Amino acid sequence: MNGFLESLMAAKKRGRIPVITDFKAISPKSGELFRNRDPIAFARELANVNAPAISVVTEREHFGGSIELLQEIHKNIDLPILRKDFIKSREDLLQTSNSGAAAVLLICSSLTPEKLKILFFESLELGLEPLIEVHNKRELELAISLKPKMIGINNRDITELEKDDGTILTTVELAAEIPEDIFVISESGIMRLNDRQMALLSGADAILVGTAIWNSKDPLGFYLSLSGEEVN
């Protein structure tokens, strides 16, 4: 199995738009997303259409996630997985690695600069690929100072549990400030193909989409349309 970033870059090289489907049981803004559908079965469907990677939210209180879901998906599919949670300690990183995730989200707004730096280098030591998440210019400057391979731009404010009305304009504002050798992922607030287009034209290399895919009448079909070779 390829690494997380390696798989995204390979998809882009093939002319596909790298789309990371976010396995999030509950959206604090939109409500329940799985709605009795089997996330394992959908993960298999994504693997069958050569999705490059997925992300799994493990935060339980607000997003209804669990480390057990990540472990179960990992057992059933051969795709690199990003763990999304409020990672705060080396123990969290060890749990992430032991659960089968290839990458881990480090959220600037939930960590001090010093703690972010510590966790960034500890994740590398443990063989995890850190994705540093930013939402504003101050956080972006901090992220860039660590010289990461990946930066995620959250279009919504995680400090408000993404209940705000953040849009793709956050990516439009920030992506141009990121050095070209850093892979950029636009996260959240991507609801339609036009949002995808704006993210890519602004400099994003990949998109992470959860709510819009799960709320679609045809989740797999919408995923395929997002990852189509042409930007419509």
Backbone torsions as a table, in degrees:
resi	resn	phi	psi	omega
1	MET	NA	134.0	177.3
2	ASN	-68.2	160.6	172.6
3	GLY	-70.8	170.8	-176.6
4	PHE	-62.0	-57.5	-179.2
5	LEU	-66.1	-40.3	179.2
6	GLU	-57.4	-41.5	-179.2
7	SER	-68.2	-40.3	177.5
8	LEU	-64.4	-42.5	-179.4
9	MET	-67.6	-35.4	178.2
10	ALA	-66.0	-39.9	177.8
11	ALA	-63.1	-42.9	179.2
12	LYS	-63.8	-39.5	179.5
13	LYS	-64.3	-32.2	178.7
14	ARG	-76.5	-3.2	-179.4
15	GLY	92.3	7.8	176.4
16	ARG	-93.5	155.2	173.3
17	ILE	-88.6	117.5	-178.9
18	PRO	-67.2	112.5	178.8
19	VAL	-113.4	124.9	177.5
20	ILE	-102.2	111.7	177.0
21	THR	-77.6	128.3	-176.7
22	ASP	-94.2	116.2	178.6
23	PHE	-88.3	93.2	-176.0
24	LYS	-126.1	116.3	-174.2
25	ALA	-67.9	-38.4	-175.7
26	ILE	-134.1	135.3	170.0
27	SER	-104.1	120.6	178.4
28	PRO	-56.5	-24.5	-179.9
29	LYS	-88.5	-39.8	-172.2
30	SER	-108.1	-8.6	178.6
31	GLY	92.5	-159.3	-176.3
32	GLU	-66.6	135.4	-177.3
33	LEU	-107.9	-41.5	-178.3
34	PHE	-66.3	-40.0	177.4
35	ARG	46.2	57.5	176.5
36	ASN	66.6	7.3	174.5
37	ARG	-83.3	151.8	-175.4
38	ASP	-86.3	109.2	-179.2
39	PRO	-64.8	-30.0	178.8
40	ILE	-65.3	-43.6	179.6
41	ALA	-62.7	-40.3	179.8
42	PHE	-69.2	-36.7	176.4
43	ALA	-60.2	-40.0	177.3
44	ARG	-64.2	-39.9	178.1
45	GLU	-60.9	-42.0	179.0
46	LEU	-65.2	-41.0	177.7
47	ALA	-62.5	-36.8	-177.8
48	ASN	-68.6	-23.4	178.2
49	VAL	-102.8	19.2	174.9
50	ASN	62.5	39.9	171.8
51	ALA	-59.1	141.7	-176.5
52	PRO	-74.1	-32.0	-174.8
53	ALA	-170.8	165.4	173.0
54	ILE	-136.3	167.5	172.2
55	SER	-124.7	148.8	-179.9
56	VAL	-127.9	122.4	176.7
57	VAL	-83.0	123.4	-178.5
58	THR	-107.0	-4.0	179.2
59	GLU	-67.9	125.3	-169.8
60	ARG	-89.5	-44.3	-168.7
61	GLU	-62.5	-46.5	-174.7
62	HIS	-102.7	-27.3	-173.9
63	PHE	-114.8	0.7	174.9
64	GLY	68.2	20.9	-177.2
65	GLY	-90.7	178.8	177.1
66	SER	-162.5	151.7	175.6
67	ILE	-67.6	-26.8	179.1
68	GLU	-64.7	-36.3	177.7
69	LEU	-64.4	-43.5	178.4
70	LEU	-60.0	-45.2	-179.4
71	GLN	-61.7	-41.1	-178.0
72	GLU	-68.2	-41.3	177.1
73	ILE	-64.4	-42.6	179.3
74	HIS	-58.6	-37.6	179.9
75	LYS	-68.2	-24.9	-170.7
76	ASN	-102.8	-15.7	-179.0
77	ILE	-136.2	156.7	-179.1
78	ASP	-108.5	60.2	177.9
79	LEU	-126.5	144.7	175.1
80	PRO	-67.0	139.2	-174.6
81	ILE	-119.7	134.7	171.5
82	LEU	-96.3	126.7	173.7
83	ARG	-88.7	126.6	177.3
84	LYS	-111.9	121.1	179.4
85	ASP	-168.1	176.3	175.5
86	PHE	-88.3	80.2	-176.7
87	ILE	-71.8	127.3	-174.3
88	LYS	-126.8	-12.5	-171.3
89	SER	-149.5	167.0	175.0
90	ARG	-61.6	-35.1	178.2
91	GLU	-61.0	-39.0	176.0
92	ASP	-61.9	-39.2	179.3
93	LEU	-67.4	-41.4	178.0
94	LEU	-62.7	-42.4	177.4
95	GLN	-61.5	-40.1	179.1
96	THR	-61.4	-49.6	-179.8
97	SER	-62.4	-43.3	-177.7
98	ASN	-69.7	-17.9	-178.3
99	SER	-90.6	-4.3	175.5
100	GLY	101.9	1.1	178.6
101	ALA	-72.1	146.1	177.0
102	ALA	-93.7	-27.9	-175.2
103	ALA	-134.7	160.2	-178.6
104	VAL	-137.8	140.4	178.4
105	LEU	-87.0	129.1	173.8
106	LEU	-116.8	116.2	-171.0
107	ILE	-97.4	115.7	-177.2
108	CYS	-54.8	-44.0	-173.5
109	SER	-68.8	-16.0	-178.7
110	SER	-103.5	4.8	-177.1
111	LEU	-133.7	149.1	170.2
112	THR	-72.3	158.2	177.9
113	PRO	-55.2	-40.5	-179.0
114	GLU	-67.3	-41.4	180.0
115	LYS	-68.0	-37.8	177.0
116	LEU	-59.5	-45.4	-179.5
117	LYS	-62.0	-44.5	179.9
118	ILE	-61.0	-48.8	-177.8
119	LEU	-67.7	-32.8	178.3
120	PHE	-60.5	-49.8	-177.8
121	PHE	-75.0	-31.4	175.7
122	GLU	-66.5	-37.7	178.9
123	SER	-63.0	-41.0	177.6
124	LEU	-62.6	-41.1	178.9
125	GLU	-61.5	-32.4	-178.0
126	LEU	-88.1	2.5	178.8
127	GLY	83.1	13.8	177.0
128	LEU	-94.4	149.4	176.6
129	GLU	-97.3	112.9	-178.2
130	PRO	-81.7	130.9	171.4
131	LEU	-108.5	111.4	-179.1
132	ILE	-86.3	125.1	-177.6
133	GLU	-100.3	132.2	179.9
134	VAL	-128.4	160.4	178.7
135	HIS	-134.3	-11.3	-179.6
136	ASN	-148.7	175.4	-174.6
137	LYS	-66.1	-37.0	179.9
138	ARG	-62.3	-45.3	178.4
139	GLU	-66.1	-36.4	179.5
140	LEU	-63.3	-43.0	178.3
141	GLU	-60.3	-40.7	178.2
142	LEU	-64.0	-45.5	-179.2
143	ALA	-61.4	-46.3	-177.9
144	ILE	-62.6	-32.4	-178.5
145	SER	-63.2	-22.2	179.6
146	LEU	-85.8	-5.5	179.8
147	LYS	55.2	53.8	179.9
148	PRO	-78.1	165.5	174.6
149	LYS	-85.6	-22.7	-177.4
150	MET	-136.4	142.3	170.2
151	ILE	-132.3	135.2	174.8
152	GLY	-106.1	132.4	175.7
153	ILE	-102.7	111.3	177.0
154	ASN	-84.6	115.2	-179.4
155	ASN	-70.3	-15.7	176.8
156	ARG	-113.5	165.6	-174.2
157	ASP	-93.4	107.7	-177.7
158	ILE	-67.4	-23.2	178.3
159	THR	-68.4	-18.4	173.2
160	GLU	-104.2	18.9	-177.8
161	LEU	56.2	32.4	177.4
162	GLU	58.6	30.5	176.2
163	LYS	-87.4	-6.7	-178.3
164	ASP	-75.6	175.7	-178.4
165	ASP	-98.1	36.0	179.8
166	GLY	-58.6	144.8	-177.6
167	THR	-128.2	-179.6	-179.8
168	ILE	-62.7	-11.8	-180.0
169	LEU	-62.7	-23.5	175.5
170	THR	-64.8	-42.4	175.4
171	THR	-64.2	-42.2	178.7
172	VAL	-56.6	-40.1	-177.4
173	GLU	-73.2	-39.8	-169.0
174	LEU	-97.5	-31.1	-171.8
175	ALA	-59.6	-35.9	-178.5
176	ALA	-65.8	-18.3	-178.1
177	GLU	-86.6	-5.4	-173.0
178	ILE	-94.4	131.1	178.5
179	PRO	-54.9	148.5	-173.7
180	GLU	-65.5	-22.5	-178.2
181	ASP	-84.6	3.8	176.2
182	ILE	-105.1	129.0	-179.9
183	PHE	-77.6	127.5	-172.9
184	VAL	-109.1	128.1	177.8
185	ILE	-116.1	123.4	175.9
186	SER	-90.0	123.4	-173.1
187	GLU	-117.2	139.5	170.2
188	SER	68.7	154.8	176.9
189	GLY	73.8	8.0	178.7
190	ILE	-95.8	103.3	-170.9
191	MET	-109.4	-18.7	-175.1
192	ARG	-149.5	171.7	-177.2
193	LEU	-62.6	-32.5	178.2
194	ASN	-63.4	-35.3	176.8
195	ASP	-64.7	-42.6	176.6
196	ARG	-57.8	-45.3	-178.3
197	GLN	-61.4	-45.8	-179.9
198	MET	-62.1	-40.5	179.8
199	ALA	-62.1	-46.2	-177.7
200	LEU	-67.7	-42.9	-179.6
201	LEU	-67.5	-22.9	179.4
202	SER	-83.2	-10.5	177.7
203	GLY	121.4	0.2	177.1
204	ALA	-71.4	143.5	177.6
205	ASP	-95.4	-23.1	-177.1
206	ALA	-152.1	165.1	177.2
207	ILE	-129.5	148.0	175.4
208	LEU	-116.0	121.6	-172.8
209	VAL	-132.3	129.5	177.6
210	GLY	-122.6	-70.2	-172.9
211	THR	-53.6	-47.0	-175.6
212	ALA	-64.6	-36.1	178.2
213	ILE	-69.9	-47.0	-177.5
214	TRP	-67.7	-30.6	-179.8
215	ASN	-85.6	-5.6	178.5
216	SER	-71.2	149.0	175.1
217	LYS	-66.3	-25.3	179.0
218	ASP	-133.0	82.0	-174.4
219	PRO	-55.5	-44.7	-179.1
220	LEU	-67.3	-40.9	178.2
221	GLY	-62.4	-39.9	179.1
222	PHE	-68.6	-39.4	175.4
223	TYR	-57.4	-46.5	-178.0
224	LEU	-63.7	-37.0	179.3
225	SER	-68.3	-36.3	177.2
226	LEU	-66.0	-33.6	-174.5
227	SER	-96.4	9.7	-179.5
228	GLY	-58.2	156.9	-174.4
229	GLU	-69.9	-26.5	-177.5
230	GLU	-105.1	143.0	171.2
231	VAL	-88.5	110.9	-175.0
232	ASN	-93.4	NA	NA
